């Protein structure tokens, strides 16, 4: 039942149900109690921007601090990878310069001091290449390349984490919308029962207890509706914060929220989580990077061989002719005999980092397996729960219809009627909860696998 139809029914029933219950139990109308009637439409109570799920995810990715940090880490990893690649090639430097200096000398022929100037112009080209560094450059190349892979996997993992957070808030807001409808339905049923008790009281067949219990259920229904509307507003504000809106945001329901085929079995989901999950890939790439860092640290025990060369030109005139040229080639070997135990310390730290990274990679794999299995269980359980809850709702609706008719005939008691109303409200709540439990479990599995299902 839609909100508009329920609101119309509420307005139609309120006038009759809030009259005196046949002189048995006075029920003053709301205005007489100093209360103000609430608006029937939740959109009127909590206005806000309307947003679809795809738009919410896109906007959340644009403003998420954690995703921005992951993007920055990926950009830094790309820069480190370029530096390690450039380290494999020779360095090349070009230099040029000029100088003008004054000179004074004594001329014996004239017995005078003669002033002049000495000009110099020079240019040079030099290059430097490391021939051997114990494999350090190649280890660094492996480290930065696997680090880039880890950053890319972490970026993808963070993307799906933001998607999951957004879906959780989006579906929470949608769920609260439906729970408000359930609360309105409960209030509508309470008003119908209140009206039924009033008519029986006018016939002299209803007791004071009947009137009081019907009124109590009506009051409880109103309180439940108020709580549902308050929770809905809070859920819309939380969604607004997620997408960068300073206020409530109204989610637009997708075309369908019904369960669909996943396209993979439990075993396939677990295997994919263990091997292709972004968090697992990021952890194993980080472990490989730490292994390369260990090899790079151990390279300090080996000598360094370097080759350098330069070509220089010098002239006292500002011209390219008649200048002096020179060149040199230099080969050097260096081996630090003792550097204050820094090599040992670097290797020890690198080994500990490798041990931690390997432990984290193994734990990430186990965690992905456990999370995928749990999400799959919730998915299957929620599918069954939806069918069970829908059947229970149908049964509860029919039970309330029968009990209301029995009460009208004087066969059932007011306790039977109230119990049936509460059962119908719970059945409606169970249907809504089961549907959104399924959607959240599916979103959780998507975040674990790193792809949409």
MOPE-V986832 format. One line per field, one symbol per residue. psi: psi as a letter, one per 40 degrees, with the letter a starting at -180 (. if undefined). Layout:
psi->???
This chain:
psi->hidddddddddddddddeihgfedhhgiidddeeihiiidhddddgiiihiiddddddddddehddddddddddddddddddddddeeiiihihiiiiihiiihihhddefihhiaihihhiiihiihhhdhffedddddddddddddddddddddddddddddddddddddddddddddddddddddddddddddddddddeeeiidddddddddddddddddddddddddddddddddddefhfaihhhhhidieiiihdeiiddddddddddehdddddddddddddddddddddeeeiihhihiiihiiiieigieifihiiiihhhihhhhdhffedddddddddddddddddddddddddddddddddddddddddddddddddddddddddddddddddddeediiddddddddddddddddddddddddddddddddddddfii.
